[in-house]
Amino acid sequence: MPIPVDQTTPNPERFSALWFAVDVVLTAAIAAVIAWFLRIRNAWPASVAATAVATLLLFAAGSTPPIPIRSYGFSYWIYWLVAFAIVAAGFVLYRTRPRQS
């Protein structure tokens, strides 16, 4: 029987190539649906901006994961999806703004 240990820090996350591939495919599919819904022709600028925003938010979070799942990877993924949706919507609003003559 294992001895219980009072652990104050979360266990380090392990890398899995399979789950990384699943995450990449799932993220690309969700981003494609968001881009299709917003009718974005070029999603690269929104993707790069979302990556920068999500990275800054995660670095600002400090030593504890910001989403209470105790996983930095999951927090970063959620941040990226939300940031991508917001930035993509901003690009659409900018593109469709009324032009002044």
C-alpha positions in Angstrom: 0.0 0.0 0.0 1.5 3.3 -1.0 2.3 5.9 1.6 0.2 9.1 1.1 2.4 12.1 0.4 1.2 15.7 1.0 2.1 17.2 -2.3 1.8 20.9 -2.7 2.8 21.2 -6.3 1.1 19.5 -9.2 2.8 16.6 -10.9 4.8 17.5 -13.9 2.9 17.0 -17.2 4.1 14.2 -19.4 4.4 14.6 -23.2 2.5 12.1 -25.4 3.0 12.2 -29.1 -0.4 10.6 -29.7 -2.3 13.2 -27.6 -0.3 16.0 -29.1 -1.4 14.9 -32.6 -5.0 14.6 -31.4 -4.8 18.1 -29.9 -3.3 19.6 -33.1 -6.0 18.0 -35.3 -8.8 19.0 -32.9 -7.5 22.6 -32.6 -7.2 22.9 -36.3 -10.8 21.6 -36.8 -12.2 24.0 -34.2 -10.2 26.9 -35.7 -11.5 25.9 -39.2 -15.1 26.0 -38.0 -14.6 29.4 -36.4 -13.0 30.7 -39.6 -15.7 29.2 -41.7 -18.4 30.7 -39.5 -16.9 34.1 -39.6 -16.1 33.7 -43.3 -12.4 34.4 -42.9 -10.3 33.8 -46.0 -6.9 34.0 -44.4 -6.8 32.8 -40.8 -3.0 33.1 -40.4 -2.9 36.6 -38.9 -5.6 35.7 -36.4 -3.8 32.5 -35.5 -0.5 34.2 -34.9 -2.2 37.0 -32.9 -4.1 34.4 -30.8 -0.8 32.5 -30.1 0.8 35.8 -28.9 -2.2 36.6 -26.7 -2.5 33.1 -25.2 1.3 33.0 -24.5 1.2 36.4 -22.7 -1.8 35.4 -20.6 -0.2 32.1 -19.6 3.1 33.8 -18.6 1.1 36.4 -16.6 -0.7 33.5 -14.7 2.3 32.9 -12.5 3.1 29.6 -10.9 -0.4 28.1 -10.8 -2.4 27.1 -13.9 -5.1 29.7 -14.6 -7.8 27.2 -15.3 -8.4 24.9 -12.3 -7.6 21.7 -14.2 -4.0 21.9 -12.9 -2.7 21.6 -16.5 -0.7 24.3 -18.3 -1.3 22.6 -21.7 -5.1 22.6 -21.2 -5.1 26.2 -20.0 -3.0 27.3 -23.0 -5.3 25.4 -25.4 -8.4 27.0 -24.0 -6.8 30.5 -24.0 -5.7 30.0 -27.6 -9.2 28.9 -28.8 -10.9 31.9 -27.0 -8.2 34.3 -28.3 -8.5 33.0 -31.8 -12.3 33.5 -31.8 -12.0 37.0 -30.4 -9.1 38.1 -32.7 -10.8 36.5 -35.8 -14.0 38.4 -35.0 -12.0 41.6 -34.6 -10.5 41.0 -38.1 -13.9 40.5 -39.5 -15.2 43.7 -37.9 -12.2 45.6 -39.2 -12.7 44.2 -42.7 -16.4 45.0 -42.8 -16.3 48.4 -41.2 -18.0 51.3 -43.2 -15.5 53.1 -45.4 -15.3 56.9 -45.2 -15.2 58.6 -48.5 
